């Protein structure tokens, strides 16, 4: 069986600590690769399992800004704060049950605990048997969908335009589409029409701030599954997604 590919993004200033971490983690039973990153060059892959190893600094606070950005854009991404100066009661301490941020002060402990983190990610990826495509031209809306569904078993795709959505539909199998209506370039109704040319049965859920669209005849004509008015209540959204993915 092919080993999962793990990409470690390491943001540590000390060359000694950097070398120690790489040398220790090369012994793990996975296909590991290492990228020495800065916050300007950090690029998260989609197919590999990424883990961030970050050194906090009392004198420089750029690392804290990076954590805020990472947890906002990639809520499921494991971030490990590594420092010999950190006092950790249990050697390897999660900040909370919700956050995927861990504190560790010993590289051997880090190696021992990584297996559980990686296996958890693999199980979650394996459970993602259904795929949802969210289409909206507002980045904040797409990020809110990601946050709300960060613990869901579904594989989430996002597109910031109708054009990007159509490209994703060519490459990926999508089980449900959630789209806005008022968007530049390709309007939501036009997008739905184009989708129906090749995807007759895929459920389409419209989420729009224009409540008058709910009874629009064009939505009925294209057999839109349902309509939710923005701002969408997270519980209502999750319930509707579960209903449509049965």
JOMONOR-V798445 format. One line per field, one symbol per residue. psi: psi as a letter, one per 30 degrees, with the letter a starting at -180 (. if undefined). Layout:
psi = ???
This chain:
psi = kkkkkkjkjkikekeeeeeeeeeeffglhliklkkjllfffjjklefljkkkjkjlkefkgeeeeeeeeefeeifgkkkkjkkffkjkegejjkelfekhkkkkgkfeeeeefeeeeeeeeeeeeffifkkkjkkkfjeeeeeeeeeegfglglkkkkkgleeeeeeefeelkkfkkjklejlldjleeeeeeeefefiefkkkkkjlfjfffegkfeeeeghkelkkkkkkkeeeeeeeeeefg.
